[in-house]
Amino acid sequence: MTQIATELNGLAVADLAWLNGISPDQPLRVGQQLKLPNQSYLDAGRDAKNKFLALSYFMETHNGQRRRLKAK
């Protein structure tokens, strides 16, 4: 299952196992079908996470306040 997850950028083994209702340590059977998320869905999720982390970092480093820029 690790090899399958690494082929999709942004997919963790635990997420793949959860999506398919199996344990991450459970071996796969030959012919077993798996649900796989679309790569564009994974990309959108990664972009959203990165924006959230950037905003969180900004809020921590600016005392939870944002400044408004004044037009000249």
C-alpha positions as CSV (number, residue, x, y, z in Angstrom):
1,M,0.0,0.0,0.0
2,T,3.0,2.3,0.6
3,Q,4.0,2.2,-3.0
4,I,0.5,3.0,-4.2
5,A,0.3,6.0,-1.8
6,T,3.7,7.4,-2.9
7,E,2.7,7.4,-6.5
8,L,0.0,10.0,-5.8
9,N,1.5,13.2,-4.6
10,G,0.1,14.2,-1.2
11,L,-1.5,10.9,-0.3
12,A,-0.5,9.3,3.0
13,V,-0.8,5.5,3.6
14,A,-3.0,6.1,6.6
15,D,-5.4,8.2,4.4
16,L,-5.5,5.5,1.7
17,A,-6.2,2.8,4.3
18,W,-9.0,5.0,5.9
19,L,-10.6,5.6,2.5
20,N,-10.7,1.9,1.9
21,G,-11.7,0.9,5.4
22,I,-8.7,-1.3,6.0
23,S,-5.7,-1.2,8.4
24,P,-2.5,0.4,7.0
25,D,-0.6,-2.7,8.1
26,Q,-3.0,-5.1,6.4
27,P,-1.5,-6.7,3.3
28,L,-3.4,-6.3,0.0
29,R,-4.8,-9.3,-1.8
30,V,-4.1,-9.9,-5.5
31,G,-7.0,-8.4,-7.4
32,Q,-8.2,-6.3,-4.5
33,Q,-9.8,-3.1,-5.7
34,L,-8.9,0.2,-3.9
35,K,-10.6,3.6,-4.0
36,L,-8.1,6.3,-5.0
37,P,-8.6,10.0,-4.8
38,N,-8.2,12.2,-7.9
39,Q,-4.8,13.9,-8.1
40,S,-6.5,17.3,-8.5
41,Y,-8.4,16.8,-5.2
42,L,-5.1,16.0,-3.5
43,D,-3.5,19.1,-5.0
44,A,-6.3,21.3,-3.9
45,G,-6.1,19.9,-0.4
46,R,-2.4,20.5,-0.2
47,D,-2.8,24.1,-1.4
48,A,-5.5,24.8,1.2
49,K,-3.3,23.3,3.9
50,N,-0.3,25.5,2.9
51,K,-2.5,28.6,2.9
52,F,-3.8,27.8,6.3
53,L,-0.3,27.2,7.7
54,A,0.9,30.5,6.2
55,L,-2.0,32.4,7.7
56,S,-1.4,30.7,11.1
57,Y,2.3,31.6,11.0
58,F,1.5,35.2,10.1
59,M,-1.0,35.5,12.9
60,E,1.5,34.1,15.4
61,T,4.2,36.4,14.3
62,H,2.0,39.5,14.2
63,N,0.2,39.2,17.6
64,G,-3.0,37.9,16.0
65,Q,-3.6,41.1,14.1
66,R,-3.3,42.1,10.5
67,R,-2.4,45.6,9.4
68,R,-4.2,47.5,6.8
69,L,-2.1,49.2,4.2
70,K,-3.0,52.9,3.7
71,A,-3.2,54.1,0.1
72,K,-0.9,57.1,-0.7
